[in-house]
């Protein structure tokens, strides 16, 4: 087993998560919410009818 350790001056993402973004900022960045089953899945695209 190794006793090497890693130290960084920046805090870990688990101890300092990203700040909350409101819905309007999310909409401007990513666009409208997309339904999960809107597009056909990988296997349907691969083997499905064209």
DSSP file (Angstrom, degrees, kcal/mol; ACC not computed):
  #  RESIDUE AA STRUCTURE BP1 BP2  ACC     N-H-->O    O-->H-N    N-H-->O    O-->H-N    TCO  KAPPA ALPHA  PHI   PSI    X-CA   Y-CA   Z-CA
    1    1 A X              0   0    0      0, 0.0     2,-0.3     0, 0.0     0, 0.0   0.000 360.0 360.0 360.0 142.7    0.0    0.0    0.0
    2    2 A X        -     0   0    0      1,-0.1     0, 0.0     2,-0.1     0, 0.0  -0.661 360.0-160.4 -93.6 144.5    1.3    3.5   -0.8
    3    3 A X        +     0   0    0     -2,-0.3     2,-0.2     2,-0.1    -1,-0.1   0.078  47.8 131.3-108.2  23.2    1.6    6.3    1.7
    4    4 A X        -     0   0    0      2,-0.0     2,-0.3     1,-0.0    -2,-0.1  -0.527  38.4-163.8 -73.1 141.2    1.7    9.0   -0.9
    5    5 A X        -     0   0    0     -2,-0.2     2,-0.5     2,-0.0    -2,-0.1  -0.916  12.2-139.7-127.3 155.6   -0.7   11.9   -0.3
    6    6 A X        -     0   0    0     -2,-0.3     2,-0.4     2,-0.0    -2,-0.0  -0.960  18.1-174.0-117.2 124.8   -2.0   14.7   -2.5
    7    7 A X        +     0   0    0     -2,-0.5     2,-0.3     2,-0.0    -2,-0.0  -0.962   3.9 178.0-121.2 138.4   -2.3   18.2   -1.2
    8    8 A X        -     0   0    0     -2,-0.4     4,-0.1     2,-0.2    -2,-0.0  -0.965  33.5-136.3-135.0 151.5   -3.9   21.1   -3.0
    9    9 A X  S    S+     0   0    0     -2,-0.3     2,-0.3     2,-0.1    -1,-0.1   0.673  86.6  82.3 -80.5 -15.7   -4.5   24.7   -2.1
   10   10 A X  S    S-     0   0    0      1,-0.1    -2,-0.2    -3,-0.0     3,-0.1  -0.690  87.7-112.5 -89.4 141.9   -8.0   24.6   -3.6
   11   11 A X        -     0   0    0     -2,-0.3    -1,-0.1     1,-0.1    -2,-0.1  -0.308  37.9 -96.0 -69.6 157.2  -10.8   23.1   -1.6
   12   12 A X     >  -     0   0    0      1,-0.1     4,-1.7    -4,-0.1     3,-0.2  -0.361  25.9-122.3 -70.2 150.2  -12.4   19.8   -2.7
   13   13 A X  T  4 S+     0   0    0      1,-0.2    -1,-0.1     2,-0.2     5,-0.1   0.791 111.9  55.3 -65.4 -27.5  -15.6   20.0   -4.8
   14   14 A X  T  4 S+     0   0    0      1,-0.2     3,-0.4     2,-0.1    -1,-0.2   0.857 111.8  41.8 -73.8 -34.3  -17.5   17.9   -2.2
   15   15 A X  T  4 S+     0   0    0      1,-0.3     2,-0.2    -3,-0.2    -2,-0.2   0.724 127.6  31.1 -85.5 -20.4  -16.6   20.3    0.6
   16   16 A X  S  < S-     0   0    0     -4,-1.7    -1,-0.3    -5,-0.0    -2,-0.1  -0.664  82.3-171.6-136.2  80.0  -17.3   23.4   -1.4
   17   17 A X        -     0   0    0     -3,-0.4    -3,-0.1    -2,-0.2     3,-0.1  -0.163  37.1 -81.8 -69.8 166.4  -20.0   22.8   -4.0
   18   18 A X        -     0   0    0      1,-0.1    -1,-0.1    -5,-0.1     3,-0.1  -0.338  54.6 -99.8 -64.0 147.1  -20.9   25.2   -6.8
   19   19 A X        -     0   0    0      1,-0.1    -1,-0.1    -3,-0.1     2,-0.1  -0.323  45.3 -92.1 -67.7 154.6  -23.3   28.0   -5.8
   20   20 A X        -     0   0    0     -3,-0.1     2,-0.4     1,-0.0    -1,-0.1  -0.408  37.1-152.1 -66.7 137.8  -27.0   27.6   -6.7
   21   21 A X        -     0   0    0     -2,-0.1    -1,-0.0    -3,-0.1    -3,-0.0  -0.933  17.3-122.2-111.2 136.9  -28.0   29.1  -10.0
   22   22 A X     >  -     0   0    0     -2,-0.4     4,-2.1     1,-0.1     3,-0.4  -0.250  30.1-100.7 -75.6 169.1  -31.6   30.4  -10.4
   23   23 A X  H  > S+     0   0    0      1,-0.2     4,-2.5     2,-0.2     5,-0.2   0.835 119.1  54.9 -61.7 -36.9  -33.9   29.0  -13.1
   24   24 A X  H  > S+     0   0    0      2,-0.2     4,-2.1     1,-0.2    -1,-0.2   0.888 108.7  48.0 -67.9 -36.9  -33.4   32.0  -15.5
   25   25 A X  H  > S+     0   0    0     -3,-0.4     4,-1.8     2,-0.2    -2,-0.2   0.912 112.4  49.3 -67.5 -41.5  -29.6   31.6  -15.5
   26   26 A X  H  X S+     0   0    0     -4,-2.1     4,-3.1     1,-0.2     5,-0.5   0.911 110.7  50.8 -61.6 -41.8  -29.9   27.8  -16.1
   27   27 A X  H  X S+     0   0    0     -4,-2.5     4,-1.9     1,-0.2    -2,-0.2   0.903 109.5  50.0 -64.1 -41.7  -32.4   28.5  -19.0
   28   28 A X  H  < S+     0   0    0     -4,-2.1    -1,-0.2    -5,-0.2    -2,-0.2   0.847 118.3  39.8 -65.6 -33.2  -30.0   31.0  -20.6
   29   29 A X  H  < S+     0   0    0     -4,-1.8    -2,-0.2    -5,-0.1    -1,-0.2   0.938 133.3  16.3 -80.6 -49.4  -27.1   28.6  -20.4
   30   30 A X  H  < S-     0   0    0     -4,-3.1    -3,-0.2     1,-0.3    -2,-0.2   0.544  96.5-131.1-108.3  -9.9  -28.7   25.2  -21.3
   31   31 A X     <  -     0   0    0     -4,-1.9    -1,-0.3    -5,-0.5    -2,-0.1  -0.351  55.5 -16.9  85.4-172.3  -32.0   26.1  -22.9
   32   32 A X  S    S-     0   0    0      1,-0.1     2,-0.2    -2,-0.1     0, 0.0  -0.218  81.2 -89.7 -67.6 158.0  -35.4   24.6  -22.1
   33   33 A X        -     0   0    0      1,-0.0     2,-0.4     0, 0.0    -1,-0.1  -0.491  42.1-145.3 -68.1 131.4  -35.7   21.4  -20.1
   34   34 A X        -     0   0    0     -2,-0.2     2,-0.1    -3,-0.1    -1,-0.0  -0.834  16.7-116.0-100.4 134.4  -35.8   18.4  -22.4
   35   35 A X    >   -     0   0    0     -2,-0.4     3,-1.1     1,-0.1     4,-0.3  -0.409  21.6-129.0 -66.3 147.1  -37.9   15.3  -21.6
   36   36 A X  T 3  S+     0   0    0      1,-0.3     3,-0.3     2,-0.1    -1,-0.1   0.841 104.8  42.5 -69.4 -33.5  -35.8   12.2  -21.0
   37   37 A X  T 3  S+     0   0    0      1,-0.2    -1,-0.3     4,-0.0     4,-0.1   0.019  83.6 102.7-103.7  29.3  -37.7    9.9  -23.4
   38   38 A X  S <  S+     0   0    0     -3,-1.1     2,-0.3     2,-0.1    -1,-0.2   0.908  79.1  48.3 -73.7 -44.2  -38.0   12.5  -26.2
   39   39 A X  S    S-     0   0    0     -4,-0.3     2,-0.1    -3,-0.3     0, 0.0  -0.694  97.4-102.2 -97.5 149.7  -35.3   11.0  -28.4
   40   40 A X        -     0   0    0     -2,-0.3    -1,-0.1     1,-0.1    -2,-0.1  -0.387  45.2-107.4 -66.6 149.9  -35.0    7.3  -29.2
   41   41 A X     >  -     0   0    0     -4,-0.1     4,-2.3     1,-0.1     5,-0.2  -0.053  31.9 -94.5 -72.0 176.7  -32.3    5.5  -27.2
   42   42 A X  H  > S+     0   0    0      1,-0.2     4,-2.2     2,-0.2     5,-0.1   0.921 123.5  46.5 -59.5 -48.8  -29.0    4.2  -28.5
   43   43 A X  H  > S+     0   0    0      1,-0.2     4,-2.8     2,-0.2     5,-0.3   0.864 111.8  51.6 -67.8 -35.1  -30.2    0.7  -29.3
   44   44 A X  H  > S+     0   0    0      2,-0.2     4,-2.2     1,-0.2    -1,-0.2   0.902 112.2  46.5 -67.1 -39.9  -33.3    2.0  -31.1
   45   45 A X  H  < S+     0   0    0     -4,-2.3    -2,-0.2     2,-0.2    -1,-0.2   0.873 115.8  46.8 -66.7 -35.7  -31.1    4.3  -33.2
   46   46 A X  H  < S+     0   0    0     -4,-2.2    -2,-0.2    -5,-0.2    -1,-0.2   0.930 132.5  14.7 -73.1 -45.7  -28.7    1.5  -33.9
   47   47 A X  H  < S+     0   0    0     -4,-2.8    -3,-0.2    -5,-0.1    -2,-0.2   0.470 101.1 111.1-109.7  -4.2  -31.2   -1.2  -34.8
   48   48 A X  S  < S-     0   0    0     -4,-2.2     2,-0.1    -5,-0.3    -4,-0.0  -0.143  76.2 -87.3 -73.6 167.3  -34.4    0.7  -35.4
   49   49 A X              0   0    0      1,-0.1    -1,-0.1     0, 0.0    -2,-0.0  -0.369 360.0 360.0 -70.4 151.2  -36.2    1.3  -38.7
   50   50 A X              0   0    0     -3,-0.1    -1,-0.1    -2,-0.1    -2,-0.0   0.410 360.0 360.0-101.6 360.0  -35.1    4.2  -40.7
